Amino acid sequence: MMKKRVLAVMLSAAMALALPACSGTADSNGTGKEQASTEKGNGEDTEKDDASGEKESGDDTSEKKESGDDASGEKESGDDASGEKESGDDAVGLSDCSAKITDYVELGEYDKVKIKLENTYSTTPEAVKKYINETLITDTMYVKDASKKKVEKDSIVNVDYVGKKDGKAFDGGSAENVTLDVKNNCNAGGGTSYIKGFTKGLAGAKVGKKVDCKVKFPDDYGNEELNGQKVTFTFKINYICKPLKYDDDSLTVEDYTANFSDFDGESVDDFYNYAKSKLRDENDRNKNSEIQEKVLDTVVKNAKVTVPKSVVDVMYKAMKKQYEKQYESMGMQDAKMKDILKQYGMTVKEFKKTLEDQIKEILVFTAVAEDQKIEAEGDGLTNYLQNYQQSLGVDSEDALYENDTVKNGAEGYGMDPKDYMKFNYRMARAVNYCIENAVVENAK
């Protein structure tokens, strides 16, 4: 389920055929703030993040037959994956469903739904230390090992170097403060590889000393001045390195500032507080995402929904058109949607089922908006549109409605762009309403 949801979000991002994000978009005041009532536990009330909240959709009713079968033997043509013909121009679309929402949705409990979180989102000292060692510190981070004075065959070493040909430095042949993996002849951590023999002469060199390494560039190096040329690299050994580990008592604050560009603390203790703050922010985002996902799933599960096949067809047609055009623009002529989906491990039939599930969510929260008499008007709508303009990089409301993302999304919904944006705003507020009023039990 999660795989298909994530895939659909990835594929439909450019079209914004989505259940609107709940954060920073459309609360009752247009500020984007939302809160859930939370039972006592180890968490705190927080504003909801939209990291996993967007539910995006798309659809197709193409009458043009496409050759070949997909992985499940489905033919992508005027017929859909189940063999039924796609609906015609008079078919029911999403806008028609919304106008008569009670014909398609019977709401269950959506006010004060109860959910239980699976994760603790702790910031205890143990949790912070684990976060530092497993998330913040990577295998490309090294610090000075003052106990080592001589380069070994398997050392990680920090150097400055100058490359010279015929005694003169050549362009691109010099660098400072470079951390090299001597054994693997590359940057530490498995990064850039160097020409054969580049680091071979470093073994045995002492810290603070210089050493010359003679190498020959490959004949096909790609630089006319260096192809097949013999050169000399002069290395200065700054220090031998060791992996950065938080429980290393010899570390200084400089070791952390050198590896974390956004850390500007004055002590090792400051780094702990820096890490704790980052973990708290990440916990808030992940907790908000879990709350949102569980509330959405619960509200939809509690409802009885009928999704007309033609609604799926219309969305699929819009998505198919968009992505085949996008792939053709990248030089992939005659790209077919079934082939695009194969790259993500899905068939047309599976993808349409995913769209149907997302359309259920759209219809349910449209019904919530109707039941709560939520209207698309006032300062809230104005702020929502302004935020959307900013996210798309357009400078006016008129430009927003002409933006391809909005126009493609509106096409998938069977609406004009203005109605599409109002529709999304109402849904966003409906989603927010359910989240704000949810009863959340924290994990023990």
C-alpha positions as a Python dict, from the first residue, in 0.01 Angstrom:
ca = {
    (1, 'M'): (0, 0, 0),
    (2, 'M'): (274, 242, 100),
    (3, 'K'): (477, 158, -211),
    (4, 'K'): (188, 241, -441),
    (5, 'R'): (104, 562, -257),
    (6, 'V'): (461, 687, -271),
    (7, 'L'): (484, 591, -639),
    (8, 'A'): (167, 775, -729),
    (9, 'V'): (291, 1086, -552),
    (10, 'M'): (618, 1069, -746),
    (11, 'L'): (449, 1023, -1081),
    (12, 'S'): (181, 1285, -1036),
    (13, 'A'): (386, 1558, -869),
    (14, 'A'): (423, 1762, -1187),
    (15, 'M'): (45, 1765, -1235),
    (16, 'A'): (-62, 1843, -880),
    (17, 'L'): (-347, 1595, -914),
    (18, 'A'): (-349, 1566, -540),
    (19, 'L'): (-530, 1564, -214),
    (20, 'P'): (-401, 1902, -96),
    (21, 'A'): (-122, 1928, 154),
    (22, 'C'): (-239, 2014, 502),
    (23, 'S'): (48, 2226, 625),
    (24, 'G'): (111, 2587, 534),
    (25, 'T'): (-187, 2600, 303),
    (26, 'A'): (-539, 2623, 426),
    (27, 'D'): (-653, 2633, 786),
    (28, 'S'): (-958, 2839, 870),
    (29, 'N'): (-751, 3155, 883),
    (30, 'G'): (-537, 3071, 583),
    (31, 'T'): (-223, 3045, 796),
    (32, 'G'): (-166, 2676, 748),
    (33, 'K'): (-158, 2595, 1120),
    (34, 'E'): (-332, 2288, 1253),
    (35, 'Q'): (-336, 2093, 1577),
    (36, 'A'): (-460, 1756, 1698),
    (37, 'S'): (-584, 1698, 2050),
    (38, 'T'): (-328, 1463, 2206),
    (39, 'E'): (-370, 1236, 2506),
    (40, 'K'): (-91, 1240, 2762),
    (41, 'G'): (217, 1060, 2643),
    (42, 'N'): (571, 1136, 2549),
    (43, 'G'): (484, 1368, 2262),
    (44, 'E'): (381, 1731, 2238),
    (45, 'D'): (116, 1905, 2029),
    (46, 'T'): (281, 2026, 1714),
    (47, 'E'): (190, 2186, 1386),
    (48, 'K'): (132, 1935, 1111),
    (49, 'D'): (382, 1893, 829),
    (50, 'D'): (286, 1810, 476),
    (51, 'A'): (584, 1584, 404),
    (52, 'S'): (372, 1280, 331),
    (53, 'G'): (33, 1441, 306),
    (54, 'E'): (-4, 1507, -62),
    (55, 'K'): (-214, 1247, -238),
    (56, 'E'): (-174, 1286, -611),
    (57, 'S'): (-372, 1130, -891),
    (58, 'G'): (-399, 1110, -1267),
    (59, 'D'): (-603, 933, -1540),
    (60, 'D'): (-653, 841, -1908),
    (61, 'T'): (-930, 770, -2156),
    (62, 'S'): (-712, 763, -2465),
    (63, 'E'): (-886, 619, -2769),
    (64, 'K'): (-558, 572, -2951),
    (65, 'K'): (-448, 207, -2940),
    (66, 'E'): (-97, 137, -2822),
    (67, 'S'): (91, -168, -2937),
    (68, 'G'): (219, -436, -2703),
    (69, 'D'): (108, -579, -2374),
    (70, 'D'): (239, -482, -2035),
    (71, 'A'): (387, -718, -1779),
    (72, 'S'): (49, -859, -1676),
    (73, 'G'): (-73, -907, -2031),
    (74, 'E'): (-290, -598, -2031),
    (75, 'K'): (-333, -410, -2357),
    (76, 'E'): (-316, -33, -2323),
    (77, 'S'): (-562, 90, -2582),
    (78, 'G'): (-911, 235, -2590),
    (79, 'D'): (-992, -35, -2335),
    (80, 'D'): (-870, -18, -1978),
    (81, 'A'): (-682, -287, -1789),
    (82, 'S'): (-998, -476, -1694),
    (83, 'G'): (-1115, -498, -2054),
    (84, 'E'): (-1401, -249, -2015),
    (85, 'K'): (-1416, 38, -2257),
    (86, 'E'): (-1322, 373, -2114),
    (87, 'S'): (-1601, 617, -2061),
    (88, 'G'): (-1706, 870, -2322),
    (89, 'D'): (-1736, 1244, -2308),
    (90, 'D'): (-2069, 1226, -2121),
    (91, 'A'): (-1918, 1020, -1838),
    (92, 'V'): (-1932, 1127, -1475),
    (93, 'G'): (-1621, 1322, -1374),
    (94, 'L'): (-1485, 1431, -1039),
    (95, 'S'): (-1660, 1768, -1062),
    (96, 'D'): (-1992, 1589, -1120),
    (97, 'C'): (-1932, 1367, -816),
    (98, 'S'): (-1852, 1672, -604),
    (99, 'A'): (-2172, 1846, -707),
    (100, 'K'): (-2375, 1544, -593),
    (101, 'I'): (-2137, 1416, -329),
    (102, 'T'): (-2401, 1241, -117),
    (103, 'D'): (-2474, 1012, -412),
    (104, 'Y'): (-2122, 874, -390),
    (105, 'V'): (-2014, 908, -24),
    (106, 'E'): (-2178, 804, 301),
    (107, 'L'): (-1959, 948, 574),
    (108, 'G'): (-1877, 747, 883),
    (109, 'E'): (-1709, 890, 1192),
    (110, 'Y'): (-1469, 1167, 1096),
    (111, 'D'): (-1495, 1402, 1394),
    (112, 'K'): (-1267, 1311, 1687),
    (113, 'V'): (-1137, 992, 1528),
    (114, 'K'): (-903, 800, 1758),
    (115, 'I'): (-561, 694, 1639),
    (116, 'K'): (-261, 540, 1813),
    (117, 'L'): (91, 628, 1710),
    (118, 'E'): (343, 350, 1646),
    (119, 'N'): (660, 551, 1710),
    (120, 'T'): (771, 723, 2030),
    (121, 'Y'): (957, 1023, 1880),
    (122, 'S'): (1183, 1042, 2183),
    (123, 'T'): (1459, 1295, 2253),
    (124, 'T'): (1614, 1115, 2549),
    (125, 'P'): (1995, 1119, 2575),
    (126, 'E'): (2000, 764, 2436),
    (127, 'A'): (1783, 867, 2140),
    (128, 'V'): (1998, 1172, 2070),
    (129, 'K'): (2319, 967, 2077),
    (130, 'K'): (2169, 709, 1842),
    (131, 'Y'): (2054, 986, 1609),
    (132, 'I'): (2403, 1137, 1605),
    (133, 'N'): (2580, 809, 1535),
    (134, 'E'): (2331, 660, 1288),
    (135, 'T'): (2194, 967, 1109),
    (136, 'L'): (2407, 1278, 1146),
    (137, 'I'): (2751, 1118, 1127),
    (138, 'T'): (2821, 955, 791),
    (139, 'D'): (3102, 730, 671),
    (140, 'T'): (3257, 1023, 484),
    (141, 'M'): (3333, 1220, 801),
    (142, 'Y'): (3685, 1209, 940),
    (143, 'V'): (3888, 1394, 1203),
    (144, 'K'): (4256, 1425, 1287),
    (145, 'D'): (4419, 1129, 1458),
    (146, 'A'): (4700, 1292, 1656),
    (147, 'S'): (4838, 953, 1758),
    (148, 'K'): (4935, 862, 1401),
    (149, 'K'): (5250, 1011, 1249),
    (150, 'K'): (5313, 792, 945),
    (151, 'V'): (5099, 707, 642),
    (152, 'E'): (5015, 336, 609),
    (153, 'K'): (4896, 152, 299),
    (154, 'D'): (4536, 166, 425),
    (155, 'S'): (4543, 514, 582),
    (156, 'I'): (4294, 793, 535),
    (157, 'V'): (4507, 1104, 504),
    (158, 'N'): (4447, 1478, 472),
    (159, 'V'): (4677, 1645, 219),
    (160, 'D'): (4750, 1947, 5),
    (161, 'Y'): (4892, 1874, -339),
    (162, 'V'): (5030, 2048, -648),
    (163, 'G'): (5059, 1881, -987),
    (164, 'K'): (5339, 1987, -1221),
    (165, 'K'): (5429, 1902, -1581),
    (166, 'D'): (5780, 1990, -1695),
    (167, 'G'): (5826, 2171, -1364),
    (168, 'K'): (5524, 2397, -1404),
    (169, 'A'): (5191, 2368, -1224),
    (170, 'F'): (4908, 2282, -1462),
    (171, 'D'): (4545, 2390, -1443),
    (172, 'G'): (4323, 2172, -1224),
    (173, 'G'): (4618, 1988, -1075),
    (174, 'S'): (4628, 2147, -729),
    (175, 'A'): (4405, 2127, -418),
    (176, 'E'): (4415, 2183, -44),
    (177, 'N'): (4262, 2008, 254),
    (178, 'V'): (4173, 1694, 58),
    (179, 'T'): (4102, 1370, 244),
    (180, 'L'): (4230, 1069, 51),
    (181, 'D'): (4180, 695, 83),
    (182, 'V'): (4531, 569, 10),
    (183, 'K'): (4439, 204, -40),
    (184, 'N'): (4151, 268, -281),
    (185, 'N'): (4307, 567, -462),
    (186, 'C'): (4003, 789, -415),
    (187, 'N'): (3851, 1054, -193),
    (188, 'A'): (3771, 920, 152),
    (189, 'G'): (3426, 770, 170),
    (190, 'G'): (3433, 629, -183),
    (191, 'G'): (3406, 955, -374),
    (192, 'T'): (3615, 1074, -668),
    (193, 'S'): (3866, 821, -802),
    (194, 'Y'): (4208, 933, -923),
    (195, 'I'): (4438, 828, -1206),
    (196, 'K'): (4633, 508, -1151),
    (197, 'G'): (4916, 548, -900),
    (198, 'F'): (4801, 885, -765),
    (199, 'T'): (4814, 782, -397),
    (200, 'K'): (5061, 492, -431),
    (201, 'G'): (5363, 692, -316),
    (202, 'L'): (5201, 823, 2),
    (203, 'A'): (5257, 510, 212),
    (204, 'G'): (5553, 565, 442),
    (205, 'A'): (5536, 944, 433),
    (206, 'K'): (5540, 1127, 766),
    (207, 'V'): (5298, 1391, 887),
    (208, 'G'): (5419, 1744, 809),
    (209, 'K'): (5650, 1628, 532),
    (210, 'K'): (5627, 1652, 155),
    (211, 'V'): (5650, 1367, -89),
    (212, 'D'): (5664, 1358, -472),
    (213, 'C'): (5462, 1102, -666),
    (214, 'K'): (5529, 1053, -1038),
    (215, 'V'): (5237, 933, -1246),
    (216, 'K'): (5131, 915, -1608),
    (217, 'F'): (4794, 1029, -1735),
    (218, 'P'): (4601, 780, -1951),
    (219, 'D'): (4627, 835, -2324),
    (220, 'D'): (4249, 888, -2335),
    (221, 'Y'): (4225, 1108, -2025),
    (222, 'G'): (4020, 1365, -2214),
    (223, 'N'): (4253, 1662, -2184),
    (224, 'E'): (4477, 1723, -2486),
    (225, 'E'): (4749, 1883, -2274),
    (226, 'L'): (4759, 1590, -2031),
    (227, 'N'): (4673, 1284, -2240),
    (228, 'G'): (4958, 1034, -2194),
    (229, 'Q'): (5176, 1292, -2014),
    (230, 'K'): (5409, 1221, -1721),
    (231, 'V'): (5359, 1455, -1427),
    (232, 'T'): (5468, 1492, -1066),
    (233, 'F'): (5234, 1553, -775),
    (234, 'T'): (5390, 1704, -464),
    (235, 'F'): (5189, 1615, -154),
    (236, 'K'): (5207, 1777, 187),
    (237, 'I'): (5086, 1538, 456),
    (238, 'N'): (4869, 1745, 689),
    (239, 'Y'): (4751, 1465, 919),
    (240, 'I'): (4632, 1106, 938),
    (241, 'C'): (4256, 1068, 982),
    (242, 'K'): (4020, 851, 1180),
    (243, 'P'): (3641, 817, 1147),
    (244, 'L'): (3433, 1071, 1338),
    (245, 'K'): (3263, 899, 1631),
    (246, 'Y'): (3053, 1084, 1886),
    (247, 'D'): (3174, 877, 2180),
    (248, 'D'): (3537, 971, 2109),
    (249, 'D'): (3640, 1180, 2411),
    (250, 'S'): (3936, 1328, 2223),
    (251, 'L'): (3714, 1523, 1981),
    (252, 'T'): (3705, 1901, 1991),
    (253, 'V'): (3440, 2147, 1882),
    (254, 'E'): (3653, 2216, 1573),
    (255, 'D'): (3609, 1854, 1467),
    (256, 'Y'): (3234, 1910, 1456),
    (257, 'T'): (3239, 2250, 1289),
    (258, 'A'): (3465, 2106, 1018),
    (259, 'N'): (3210, 1834, 937),
    (260, 'F'): (2879, 2014, 994),
    (261, 'S'): (2851, 2339, 800),
    (262, 'D'): (2541, 2458, 988),
    (263, 'F'): (2690, 2400, 1334),
    (264, 'D'): (2852, 2707, 1486),
    (265, 'G'): (2865, 2611, 1852),
    (266, 'E'): (3151, 2682, 2089),
    (267, 'S'): (3175, 2348, 2271),
    (268, 'V'): (3116, 1975, 2234),
    (269, 'D'): (2809, 2016, 2458),
    (270, 'D'): (2677, 2266, 2207),
    (271, 'F'): (2693, 1993, 1943),
    (272, 'Y'): (2475, 1768, 2158),
    (273, 'N'): (2216, 2047, 2184),
    (274, 'Y'): (2243, 2108, 1810),
    (275, 'A'): (2176, 1740, 1743),
    (276, 'K'): (1888, 1729, 1992),
    (277, 'S'): (1725, 2028, 1822),
    (278, 'K'): (1756, 1864, 1480),
    (279, 'L'): (1613, 1538, 1617),
    (280, 'R'): (1321, 1724, 1774),
    (281, 'D'): (1244, 1895, 1442),
    (282, 'E'): (1266, 1564, 1256),
    (283, 'N'): (1046, 1397, 1517),
    (284, 'D'): (787, 1671, 1478),
    (285, 'R'): (779, 1628, 1101),
    (286, 'N'): (758, 1249, 1123),
    (287, 'K'): (498, 1258, 1398),
    (288, 'N'): (283, 1502, 1206),
    (289, 'S'): (312, 1284, 897),
    (290, 'E'): (211, 973, 1092),
    (291, 'I'): (-86, 1154, 1247),
    (292, 'Q'): (-198, 1283, 909),
    (293, 'E'): (-165, 946, 739),
    (294, 'K'): (-350, 759, 1013),
    (295, 'V'): (-629, 1018, 1029),
    (296, 'L'): (-675, 1013, 652),
    (297, 'D'): (-679, 634, 644),
    (298, 'T'): (-926, 611, 934),
    (299, 'V'): (-1170, 868, 798),
    (300, 'V'): (-1171, 703, 455),
    (301, 'K'): (-1206, 355, 606),
    (302, 'N'): (-1506, 471, 809),
    (303, 'A'): (-1687, 596, 496),
    (304, 'K'): (-1872, 409, 224),
    (305, 'V'): (-1759, 534, -116),
    (306, 'T'): (-1857, 462, -475),
    (307, 'V'): (-1598, 568, -732),
    (308, 'P'): (-1734, 583, -1089),
    (309, 'K'): (-1495, 419, -1331),
    (310, 'S'): (-1509, 724, -1557),
    (311, 'V'): (-1350, 941, -1285),
    (312, 'V'): (-1049, 710, -1280),
    (313, 'D'): (-1042, 713, -1660),
    (314, 'V'): (-1037, 1093, -1680),
    (315, 'M'): (-752, 1122, -1430),
    (316, 'Y'): (-552, 848, -1595),
    (317, 'K'): (-594, 1014, -1933),
    (318, 'A'): (-463, 1345, -1801),
    (319, 'M'): (-164, 1177, -1638),
    (320, 'K'): (-88, 966, -1944),
    (321, 'K'): (-91, 1273, -2165),
    (322, 'Q'): (135, 1465, -1929),
    (323, 'Y'): (397, 1199, -1876),
    (324, 'E'): (421, 1076, -2232),
    (325, 'K'): (475, 1438, -2333),
    (326, 'Q'): (735, 1482, -2059),
    (327, 'Y'): (928, 1171, -2164),
    (328, 'E'): (917, 1277, -2530),
    (329, 'S'): (1063, 1614, -2431),
    (330, 'M'): (1357, 1421, -2286),
    (331, 'G'): (1419, 1256, -2621),
    (332, 'M'): (1223, 938, -2557),
    (333, 'Q'): (1001, 941, -2864),
    (334, 'D'): (683, 733, -2866),
    (335, 'A'): (705, 682, -2489),
    (336, 'K'): (404, 487, -2361),
    (337, 'M'): (255, 514, -2015),
    (338, 'K'): (269, 139, -1962),
    (339, 'D'): (645, 149, -2023),
    (340, 'I'): (688, 446, -1791),
    (341, 'L'): (500, 259, -1518),
    (342, 'K'): (715, -50, -1568),
    (343, 'Q'): (1014, 155, -1456),
    (344, 'Y'): (839, 184, -1118),
    (345, 'G'): (734, -179, -1105),
    (346, 'M'): (365, -123, -1179),
    (347, 'T'): (117, -219, -1447),
    (348, 'V'): (-157, 7, -1582),
    (349, 'K'): (-415, -195, -1392),
    (350, 'E'): (-226, -159, -1063),
    (351, 'F'): (-178, 211, -1118),
    (352, 'K'): (-546, 270, -1189),
    (353, 'K'): (-629, 87, -866),
    (354, 'T'): (-395, 324, -684),
    (355, 'L'): (-569, 622, -844),
    (356, 'E'): (-906, 482, -741),
    (357, 'D'): (-790, 465, -378),
    (358, 'Q'): (-674, 825, -393),
    (359, 'I'): (-999, 938, -555),
    (360, 'K'): (-1181, 779, -261),
    (361, 'E'): (-985, 1010, -30),
    (362, 'I'): (-1068, 1312, -245),
    (363, 'L'): (-1440, 1229, -245),
    (364, 'V'): (-1449, 1159, 128),
    (365, 'F'): (-1291, 1490, 221),
    (366, 'T'): (-1509, 1670, -29),
    (367, 'A'): (-1800, 1521, 163),
    (368, 'V'): (-1648, 1639, 493),
    (369, 'A'): (-1617, 1990, 350),
    (370, 'E'): (-1982, 1978, 245),
    (371, 'D'): (-2094, 1842, 582),
    (372, 'Q'): (-1899, 2110, 769),
    (373, 'K'): (-2022, 2378, 528),
    (374, 'I'): (-1665, 2476, 444),
    (375, 'E'): (-1657, 2744, 174),
    (376, 'A'): (-1376, 2864, -50),
    (377, 'E'): (-1377, 3233, 30),
    (378, 'G'): (-1227, 3509, 240),
    (379, 'D'): (-874, 3565, 366),
    (380, 'G'): (-812, 3193, 399),
    (381, 'L'): (-858, 3138, 26),
    (382, 'T'): (-653, 3448, -55),
    (383, 'N'): (-363, 3326, 159),
    (384, 'Y'): (-390, 2978, 11),
    (385, 'L'): (-366, 3112, -343),
    (386, 'Q'): (-76, 3338, -252),
    (387, 'N'): (113, 3046, -96),
    (388, 'Y'): (48, 2841, -408),
    (389, 'Q'): (173, 3125, -627),
    (390, 'Q'): (490, 3143, -424),
    (391, 'S'): (549, 2766, -439),
    (392, 'L'): (515, 2771, -819),
    (393, 'G'): (716, 3089, -867),
    (394, 'V'): (440, 3294, -1031),
    (395, 'D'): (366, 3657, -948),
    (396, 'S'): (-9, 3687, -986),
    (397, 'E'): (-334, 3497, -952),
    (398, 'D'): (-391, 3511, -1326),
    (399, 'A'): (-45, 3360, -1384),
    (400, 'L'): (-130, 3087, -1136),
    (401, 'Y'): (-430, 2979, -1341),
    (402, 'E'): (-214, 2971, -1655),
    (403, 'N'): (58, 2764, -1490),
    (404, 'D'): (94, 2416, -1644),
    (405, 'T'): (89, 2243, -1306),
    (406, 'V'): (-247, 2397, -1220),
    (407, 'K'): (-390, 2352, -1569),
    (408, 'N'): (-287, 1986, -1579),
    (409, 'G'): (-434, 1928, -1236),
    (410, 'A'): (-757, 2098, -1336),
    (411, 'E'): (-777, 1882, -1648),
    (412, 'G'): (-747, 1568, -1437),
    (413, 'Y'): (-1029, 1687, -1213),
    (414, 'G'): (-1246, 1793, -1507),
    (415, 'M'): (-1256, 2153, -1384),
    (416, 'D'): (-1138, 2493, -1492),
    (417, 'P'): (-829, 2617, -1302),
    (418, 'K'): (-1017, 2860, -1075),
    (419, 'D'): (-1266, 2597, -962),
    (420, 'Y'): (-983, 2348, -922),
    (421, 'M'): (-795, 2575, -680),
    (422, 'K'): (-1111, 2643, -478),
    (423, 'F'): (-1185, 2272, -471),
    (424, 'N'): (-836, 2199, -337),
    (425, 'Y'): (-871, 2470, -74),
    (426, 'R'): (-1197, 2323, 56),
    (427, 'M'): (-1042, 1978, 72),
    (428, 'A'): (-734, 2110, 253),
    (429, 'R'): (-952, 2270, 517),
    (430, 'A'): (-1156, 1951, 549),
    (431, 'V'): (-840, 1748, 604),
    (432, 'N'): (-719, 2002, 856),
    (433, 'Y'): (-1050, 1985, 1039),
    (434, 'C'): (-1023, 1609, 1084),
    (435, 'I'): (-661, 1630, 1199),
    (436, 'E'): (-725, 1915, 1440),
    (437, 'N'): (-1006, 1723, 1604),
    (438, 'A'): (-842, 1381, 1611),
    (439, 'V'): (-767, 1214, 1945),
    (440, 'V'): (-408, 1096, 1931),
    (441, 'E'): (-269, 836, 2168),
    (442, 'N'): (108, 841, 2185),
    (443, 'A'): (311, 522, 2165),
    (444, 'K'): (432, 395, 2502),
}
